Amino acid sequence: MTCKVLHDRCNTACIFLQECDVQLFSPSGLIENPIKSAATSNTQSCRVFIDAPPAFRIQIRALSVLNNTDTNSTYILIRDVDALKTTIFRGTRLFLWSSSGSRAEVEFHGEYQQIKGMFRAEYSYINPSEEQPV
């Protein structure tokens, strides 16, 4: 595990990155669920971190969700880091999610951590004054 130090106006935080964590800095791109190796602990989840410039928000549009399990243990959790708000997505329904701040964390649980490509989405920075992707 490595520590990624995050700084903002009020706080400094250390997030411990797992082997399967991914950090995204581009203004737009694709998200695919990262998977764990066999040696990784089952208690930790795989995450995707998206950091936009402070003046922007983040939009995530699900393109493909291949979750055919009937269990509550396979889900996607999206955290709006600046607003301290979390949304959970279960099942196969496509979604459009927008942050109120400039940082988002997408966390994968259950089978999403074992099978590559179960979740695909596109993300983009949104300019709040124009409400259009950058």
KELOLUM-195320 format. One record per residue (C-alpha): residue in one letter; x, y, z; residue number from 1. Coordinates in steps of 0.02 Angstrom, whole numbers, always signed. Each point is the difference from the previous one (the first is absolute). Layout:
! KELOLUM-195320
tifi rest->A px->X py->Y pz->Z nr->NUM
...
***
This chain:
! KELOLUM-195320
tifi rest->M px->+0 py->+0 pz->+0 nr->1
tifi rest->T px->+58 py->+176 pz->-37 nr->2
tifi rest->C px->-64 py->+162 pz->+73 nr->3
tifi rest->K px->-68 py->+133 pz->-116 nr->4
tifi rest->V px->-2 py->+168 pz->+88 nr->5
tifi rest->L px->-148 py->+111 pz->-44 nr->6
tifi rest->H px->+0 py->+186 pz->+38 nr->7
tifi rest->D px->-146 py->+120 pz->-6 nr->8
tifi rest->R px->-40 py->+168 pz->+77 nr->9
tifi rest->C px->-33 py->-69 pz->+174 nr->10
tifi rest->N px->+72 py->-174 pz->+14 nr->11
tifi rest->T px->+142 py->-114 pz->-42 nr->12
tifi rest->A px->-46 py->-183 pz->-12 nr->13
tifi rest->C px->+92 py->-160 pz->-37 nr->14
tifi rest->I px->-93 py->-129 pz->-104 nr->15
tifi rest->F px->+80 py->-171 pz->-3 nr->16
tifi rest->L px->-2 py->-64 pz->-177 nr->17
tifi rest->Q px->-30 py->-186 pz->-26 nr->18
tifi rest->E px->+78 py->-102 pz->-139 nr->19
tifi rest->C px->-158 py->+15 pz->-107 nr->20
tifi rest->D px->-30 py->+188 pz->+26 nr->21
tifi rest->V px->+5 py->+117 pz->-150 nr->22
tifi rest->Q px->+24 py->+190 pz->-2 nr->23
tifi rest->L px->-70 py->+102 pz->-148 nr->24
tifi rest->F px->+51 py->+180 pz->-38 nr->25
tifi rest->S px->-55 py->+24 pz->-183 nr->26
tifi rest->P px->-148 py->+114 pz->-39 nr->27
tifi rest->S px->-93 py->-149 pz->-73 nr->28
tifi rest->G px->+23 py->-184 pz->-28 nr->29
tifi rest->L px->-62 py->-176 pz->+32 nr->30
tifi rest->I px->-21 py->-91 pz->+165 nr->31
tifi rest->E px->+7 py->-190 pz->+6 nr->32
tifi rest->N px->-12 py->-95 pz->+163 nr->33
tifi rest->P px->+174 py->-43 pz->+61 nr->34
tifi rest->I px->+24 py->-179 pz->+63 nr->35
tifi rest->K px->+99 py->-75 pz->+142 nr->36
tifi rest->S px->+139 py->-125 pz->-18 nr->37
tifi rest->A px->-20 py->-165 pz->+92 nr->38
tifi rest->A px->+122 py->+61 pz->+134 nr->39
tifi rest->T px->-103 py->+154 pz->+46 nr->40
tifi rest->S px->-106 py->-3 pz->+159 nr->41
tifi rest->N px->-187 py->-30 pz->-22 nr->42
tifi rest->T px->-41 py->+132 pz->+130 nr->43
tifi rest->Q px->+62 py->+145 pz->-106 nr->44
tifi rest->S px->-94 py->+74 pz->-147 nr->45
tifi rest->C px->+69 py->+63 pz->-165 nr->46
tifi rest->R px->-19 py->+187 pz->-30 nr->47
tifi rest->V px->+14 py->+129 pz->-138 nr->48
tifi rest->F px->+43 py->+177 pz->+55 nr->49
tifi rest->I px->-43 py->+147 pz->-113 nr->50
tifi rest->D px->+72 py->+172 pz->+40 nr->51
tifi rest->A px->-58 py->+150 pz->-101 nr->52
tifi rest->P px->+62 py->+179 pz->+18 nr->53
tifi rest->P px->-90 py->+90 pz->+144 nr->54
tifi rest->A px->-116 py->+101 pz->-115 nr->55
tifi rest->F px->-71 py->-156 pz->-84 nr->56
tifi rest->R px->-120 py->-141 pz->+42 nr->57
tifi rest->I px->+6 py->-181 pz->-58 nr->58
tifi rest->Q px->-129 py->-95 pz->-101 nr->59
tifi rest->I px->-4 py->-191 pz->-17 nr->60
tifi rest->R px->-110 py->-83 pz->-131 nr->61
tifi rest->A px->-16 py->-190 pz->+14 nr->62
tifi rest->L px->+16 py->-84 pz->-171 nr->63
tifi rest->S px->-4 py->-183 pz->+52 nr->64
tifi rest->V px->-47 py->-84 pz->+165 nr->65
tifi rest->L px->+11 py->-190 pz->-5 nr->66
tifi rest->N px->-54 py->-45 pz->+177 nr->67
tifi rest->N px->-109 py->-154 pz->-5 nr->68
tifi rest->T px->+19 py->-50 pz->+182 nr->69
tifi rest->D px->-146 py->-3 pz->+120 nr->70
tifi rest->T px->+108 py->+42 pz->+150 nr->71
tifi rest->N px->+14 py->+166 pz->+87 nr->72
tifi rest->S px->+189 py->-19 pz->+9 nr->73
tifi rest->T px->+31 py->+49 pz->-183 nr->74
tifi rest->Y px->-23 py->+187 pz->-23 nr->75
tifi rest->I px->+82 py->+163 pz->-52 nr->76
tifi rest->L px->+18 py->+140 pz->+126 nr->77
tifi rest->I px->+35 py->+177 pz->-63 nr->78
tifi rest->R px->+58 py->+127 pz->+126 nr->79
tifi rest->D px->-12 py->+187 pz->-28 nr->80
tifi rest->V px->+154 py->+37 pz->+105 nr->81
tifi rest->D px->-26 py->+188 pz->+21 nr->82
tifi rest->A px->-184 py->-17 pz->+49 nr->83
tifi rest->L px->+27 py->-157 pz->+107 nr->84
tifi rest->K px->-145 py->-81 pz->-95 nr->85
tifi rest->T px->-4 py->-183 pz->-54 nr->86
tifi rest->T px->-111 py->-83 pz->-130 nr->87
tifi rest->I px->-14 py->-190 pz->-20 nr->88
tifi rest->F px->-44 py->-83 pz->-167 nr->89
tifi rest->R px->-58 py->-182 pz->-8 nr->90
tifi rest->G px->-64 py->-104 pz->-145 nr->91
tifi rest->T px->+19 py->+32 pz->-186 nr->92
tifi rest->R px->-80 py->+171 pz->-18 nr->93
tifi rest->L px->+102 py->+133 pz->-91 nr->94
tifi rest->F px->+19 py->+166 pz->+89 nr->95
tifi rest->L px->+61 py->+179 pz->-15 nr->96
tifi rest->W px->+83 py->+70 pz->+157 nr->97
tifi rest->S px->+68 py->+175 pz->+32 nr->98
tifi rest->S px->+103 py->+65 pz->+143 nr->99
tifi rest->S px->-24 py->+164 pz->+91 nr->100
tifi rest->G px->+188 py->+17 pz->+25 nr->101
tifi rest->S px->+161 py->-37 pz->-93 nr->102
tifi rest->R px->+43 py->-171 pz->+73 nr->103
tifi rest->A px->-85 py->-169 pz->-19 nr->104
tifi rest->E px->+39 py->-176 pz->+57 nr->105
tifi rest->V px->-77 py->-152 pz->-85 nr->106
tifi rest->E px->+10 py->-157 pz->+107 nr->107
tifi rest->F px->-33 py->-175 pz->-66 nr->108
tifi rest->H px->-63 py->-143 pz->+110 nr->109
tifi rest->G px->-35 py->-185 pz->-24 nr->110
tifi rest->E px->+17 py->-75 pz->-173 nr->111
tifi rest->Y px->+52 py->+169 pz->-73 nr->112
tifi rest->Q px->+170 py->-33 pz->+78 nr->113
tifi rest->Q px->+20 py->-169 pz->-83 nr->114
tifi rest->I px->-57 py->+16 pz->-182 nr->115
tifi rest->K px->+76 py->+136 pz->-110 nr->116
tifi rest->G px->-123 py->+98 pz->-105 nr->117
tifi rest->M px->-158 py->-26 pz->+105 nr->118
tifi rest->F px->-15 py->+189 pz->+12 nr->119
tifi rest->R px->+44 py->+129 pz->-132 nr->120
tifi rest->A px->-37 py->+186 pz->+7 nr->121
tifi rest->E px->+60 py->+163 pz->-71 nr->122
tifi rest->Y px->+44 py->+145 pz->+111 nr->123
tifi rest->S px->+29 py->+183 pz->-36 nr->124
tifi rest->Y px->+31 py->+162 pz->+89 nr->125
tifi rest->I px->-149 py->+118 pz->-1 nr->126
tifi rest->N px->+17 py->+188 pz->+0 nr->127
tifi rest->P px->-140 py->+55 pz->+120 nr->128
tifi rest->S px->-23 py->+168 pz->-88 nr->129
tifi rest->E px->-31 py->-86 pz->-168 nr->130
tifi rest->E px->-70 py->-170 pz->+59 nr->131
tifi rest->Q px->+92 py->-80 pz->-145 nr->132
tifi rest->P px->+136 py->-134 pz->+4 nr->133
tifi rest->V px->+175 py->+69 pz->-26 nr->134
***
